[in-house]
Amino acid sequence: MIDVSIAEQRLRLLQAGEVVADFPVSTAKNGPGERKGSYCTPTGWHRIRAKIGADLPINSVFKARRPTGEIYSSDLSIQHPQRDWILSRILWLGGLEPGKNRYGEVDTTWRYIYIHGTPEELMNGQPESHGCIRMANADVIALFDAVPVGCRVFIQG
């Protein structure tokens, strides 16, 4: 199970109730919330509905969940200053609580909420994402390799 604390900006991987990994994250700049268009990180119970990017190089760039063939660099960042960088791996989340984070205007899946890699310079311990849960690239690869599709994720507000 994955436990995400928005207040602490931490993601913990638990097995049999014990913390086996603990990572810094960056959640939404707008705080917790479930509504479509809010740019908030949804709370409650979720599951990993898809894992995207297995075996791609670290810093691989994704757009619309597809690898672009680019590898992130500071030069690429300068060329595309407005891009929301999704790098290395994607764990696409699906809400499990109808009316809270599943179906209609609160559906986590169709809000395209992920746990994903981000440029290292954006990992400063502050909530700054557009709703997703950002991780350092090596960390998201380690998490990706450790969890299966269907793994439960609890996001605390």
N, C-alpha and C positions, 0 to 999 in steps of 0.2 A: 504494500500500500504506500502511496505517496501522500504526504501531509504538507500543505503549503500554508505558511503564515504570512498574510499580507502585512500585519503589524510589525513582524520581525524581519520581513524580506528574506525568508529562509524557506528552503524546500528540504524535507527530510524523507528518506526512503526507510520504511520500516518493514521488518520481517519478523513474524511471530511476536509483535509488540515491541521489538528492540530497534533502536535507530542504528542502521548499518551504513548510512551515508547522510551527510548534512552539507547543503550547498547554499551559497548566497544567490538570490534572485532579484529581479526587478519586475514589479507588477505595475499596474496602470497608474499613470500620473493622476487620473481622475478618481482613483480609489476603487473600492468595491462597488459592484452593481451588475445587474443582469440584463438591462434593457438594450435592445438592438440600437446601435448608433450612439451609445453612451460613452464608448471608449473606456469602460470600466472593466475590471477583472471580476468575472462571475464567482460567486461563492457557492458553498454546498458540495454535495457529492457528484462526482463525475467519474468517467472511465476513459481510458485511452482507447479511442475508436480506430486509430490508424497510426502506424509508425512509418515515417517517410524519410528516406535518405540513407538507408543502410549501405555501408561500404563506400560512401562518397568521401572525398578528401575533406579534412577539417577546413573550415571557412568557405565551403561550397555555398553559393548563393541560390536562394529559392525565390521564385515569383509564382504566385497562385499554386503553391505546393509542388511546383516542378523545378528541377535544377536548371539554371540558366546556362551552365557551362562556365560561369565566371567563378573566380576565387577572390574573396574579399581582400582588399588591400587599402592602404590610405589613399593611394592614387585613385582607385575606383570610387572611394567615398567622396573625394573632391569632385570627380566627374558627375556624381549623382547625389548632391547634398540633401535632397528632400526624401530620399528613399528610406523606407522602414525596413532595415536589414534583417532578414530571416536567414540564418546561417547554420550550416553543419548538419543538423537533424531537426525533424519536426515530430512532436508527439501531439496529435490532433485530439482535442478533448470533446467528449459528448456528455451533456448533462444527464443526470439520472432522476431528477426531481421535477415531475410534471407541474407546470405553472410557475416554478421557481427558476429553473435553468434548462428546461426542456419544453419544446413546442412553442409555437407562436413567436411573440416579440422578445422572448427571453431565451431562445434556444442557443446554447453554447456552440453546438456544432455549426449552425448556419450563421453564427457571428464569426466563425473562423478563428476560434480561440485555441492557441497552441502553447505548448512548452517548447521553446526553440532557442537555438544559439544566437548570439548577438556579438557585435564588435566589442572587444575587450574594453575599449574606452567608454562604452556605455554601461559597464558594470561597476557602478560607483556606490552601491548600497542604497540608492534612492529609487522610489517608484517613478518610472519615466516611460513605461510602454503605452501602447494604444489599447491595451486590454489583455494582451498575451502575458505569459510568464517567461521572461528572458533569463537565459543562463549563459555563463561563460562557455565557450565552445568545447573545451575538453570535458567540462562537467556535463553538458547535455549529451555528449557522446557516451560517457560512462553511464549515465542514467538510461539512455536509449538501449544500451547493451544489457542492462540489468533487469529491465521490466518487459513483460509481455503485453501484446494487445489485450485489452480487457482489464488491465490493472486498474484498481480503484484509486481515485484521487480525491482527497478532501481539501477544499480551499476555505480557510478560515478568514473571515472579514476583519 
